Amino acid sequence: MKKYKNRLRDLREDSDLTQAKVAEIFYMQPTQYRRYENGESDLPLEWAKKFALFYKVSIDYIAMLTNEK
């Protein structure tokens, strides 16, 4: 599920947030968030759900299964 990396970056940038700020909001290490966003680590379902709720989009959108937010 590495395709999500572009969606996470786009959602973050559309919200005018930095990687560091998103990591802070979610109480995670900035390096871990960077790994998710760059596709270096698989995004666990729990984190996909949290990001989907935060950005008000579907998990399917994050996973690039749809273009409908």
VEXFITI-682144 format. One record per atom (N, C-alpha, C, O): x, y, z. Coordinates in steps of 0.02 Angstrom, whole numbers, padded with zeros to 5 digits, always signed. Example, Ala and Ser with C-alpha at 12.3 -4.5 7.8 and 13.67 -1.06 7.14 Angstrom:
2
+00660-00284+00390;+00615-00225+00390;+00660-00165+00390;+00712-00166+00423;+00642-00112+00354;+00684-00053+00357;+00645+00002+00394;+00670+00057+00402;
***
This chain:
69
+00042-00059+00000;+00000+00000+00000;+00044+00062+00000;+00032+00109+00039;+00093+00064-00042;+00139+00121-00044;+00111+00179-00085;+00139+00234-00083;+00057+00168-00121;+00030+00221-00163;+00004+00280-00122;+00001+00336-00147;-00015+00268-00059;-00044+00320-00018;+00004+00378-00006;-00018+00432+00013;+00068+00367-00018;+00116+00419+00001;+00101+00486-00031;+00106+00538+00002;+00082+00487-00094;+00066+00550-00127;+00004+00583-00096;+00001+00644-00090;-00044+00542-00078;-00105+00569-00049;-00091+00601+00019;-00116+00655+00034;-00051+00568+00060;-00036+00597+00125;-00001+00664+00117;-00017+00712+00151;+00047+00666+00072;+00083+00729+00061;+00036+00783+00036;+00037+00840+00060;-00005+00765-00013;-00052+00815-00042;-00101+00840+00011;-00115+00900+00014;-00128+00795+00051;-00175+00816+00103;-00141+00862+00153;-00170+00912+00174;-00080+00844+00172;-00043+00885+00220;-00030+00954+00191;-00041+01005+00224;-00005+00956+00130;+00011+01020+00099;-00052+01062+00087;-00050+01123+00094;-00107+01030+00068;-00170+01066+00059;-00194+01098+00124;-00230+01147+00124;-00174+01069+00180;-00192+01095+00246;-00140+01143+00273;-00144+01165+00330;-00089+01159+00232;-00035+01204+00251;+00000+01182+00315;+00013+01222+00360;+00015+01117+00319;+00049+01089+00376;+00117+01062+00355;+00126+01042+00298;+00164+01062+00402;+00229+01031+00390;+00226+00959+00415;+00182+00940+00453;+00275+00920+00394;+00280+00852+00419;+00288+00853+00495;+00258+00812+00530;+00328+00898+00519;+00340+00903+00592;+00276+00919+00629;+00264+00891+00683;+00235+00963+00602;+00173+00981+00635;+00124+00923+00637;+00092+00911+00689;+00118+00886+00582;+00074+00828+00582;+00099+00776+00633;+00059+00748+00670;+00163+00765+00634;+00191+00718+00683;+00175+00740+00755;+00157+00700+00797;+00180+00805+00766;+00164+00831+00833;+00090+00821+00849;+00074+00800+00905;+00046+00835+00803;-00026+00827+00813;-00043+00754+00832;-00085+00742+00874;-00009+00707+00800;-00023+00637+00811;+00023+00604+00861;+00022+00543+00869;+00064+00643+00896;+00108+00617+00948;+00152+00560+00922;+00158+00508+00954;+00182+00572+00864;+00228+00522+00837;+00294+00556+00820;+00298+00617+00816;+00345+00516+00812;+00410+00543+00793;+00406+00570+00721;+00376+00537+00678;+00434+00628+00708;+00434+00655+00640;+00463+00607+00589;+00440+00604+00532;+00514+00569+00609;+00544+00521+00562;+00494+00467+00542;+00494+00443+00485;+00452+00446+00589;+00402+00394+00572;+00350+00422+00524;+00331+00388+00476;+00327+00483+00537;+00279+00512+00490;+00310+00519+00421;+00278+00504+00370;+00372+00542+00419;+00406+00550+00355;+00409+00483+00318;+00401+00481+00257;+00421+00429+00354;+00424+00362+00323;+00356+00343+00293;+00354+00314+00239;+00302+00358+00328;+00236+00344+00301;+00224+00386+00238;+00202+00360+00187;+00239+00450+00243;+00225+00495+00187;+00268+00478+00126;+00244+00485+00069;+00329+00457+00136;+00374+00441+00080;+00367+00368+00057;+00401+00348+00010;+00323+00330+00089;+00314+00261+00069;+00369+00214+00091;+00375+00159+00065;+00410+00236+00138;+00465+00195+00163;+00440+00144+00214;+00473+00093+00226;+00382+00157+00245;+00351+00111+00292;+00278+00103+00272;+00246+00150+00248;+00252+00043+00280;+00181+00031+00267;+00140+00070+00318;+00158+00074+00377;+00084+00096+00296;+00039+00134+00339;-00011+00086+00371;-00052+00057+00336;-00007+00076+00437;-00054+00031+00471;-00126+00058+00464;-00138+00118+00459;-00174+00012+00464;-00244+00030+00458;-00265+00081+00511;-00302+00128+00496;-00242+00072+00572;-00261+00119+00625;-00239+00190+00609;-00276+00238+00621;-00180+00198+00581;-00156+00265+00563;-00193+00291+00502;-00207+00350+00497;-00209+00247+00455;-00248+00269+00397;-00315+00296+00420;-00339+00347+00393;-00346+00263+00468;-00410+00287+00494;-00402+00355+00528;-00443+00400+00518;-00350+00362+00568;-00338+00426+00602;-00326+00483+00553;-00354+00538+00561;-00286+00470+00502;-00273+00522+00452;-00336+00538+00413;-00349+00596+00397;-00375+00487+00396;-00438+00498+00359;-00486+00542+00400;-00516+00588+00372;-00492+00528+00463;-00535+00570+00506;-00509+00641+00512;-00547+00689+00508;-00444+00647+00520;-00413+00713+00527;-00423+00756+00465;-00441+00815+00470;-00412+00726+00407;-00417+00764+00344;-00488+00763+00315;-00501+00794+00263;-00533+00727+00349;-00603+00722+00327;-00609+00693+00256;-00644+00719+00213;-00575+00637+00247;-00578+00600+00184;-00588+00526+00201;-00584+00507+00259;-00601+00486+00150;-00609+00414+00162;-00541+00379+00161;-00492+00404+00134;-00540+00322+00193;-00480+00280+00190;-00467+00260+00118;-00409+00255+00097;-00520+00248+00080;-00512+00230+00009;-00476+00285-00029;-00437+00272-00074;-00489+00347-00011;-00455+00403-00043;-00380+00402-00027;-00339+00410-00071;-00364+00392+00036;-00294+00388+00056;-00259+00330+00021;-00201+00336+00000;-00293+00273+00015;-00264+00214-00017;-00265+00218-00093;-00243+00172-00127;-00291+00273-00120;-00296+00285-00192;-00339+00234-00227;-00326+00216-00284;-00392+00210-00192;-00441+00166-00223;-00496+00206-00256;-00535+00179-00296;-00499+00270-00239;-00548+00315-00268;-00519+00385-00270;-00472+00401-00234;-00547+00427-00312;-00528+00497-00314;-00579+00541-00278;-00572+00602-00276;-00631+00509-00251;-00682+00545-00212;-00658+00550-00140;-00645+00500-00107;-00653+00611-00116;-00630+00620-00047;-00682+00594+00002;-00671+00596+00062;
***
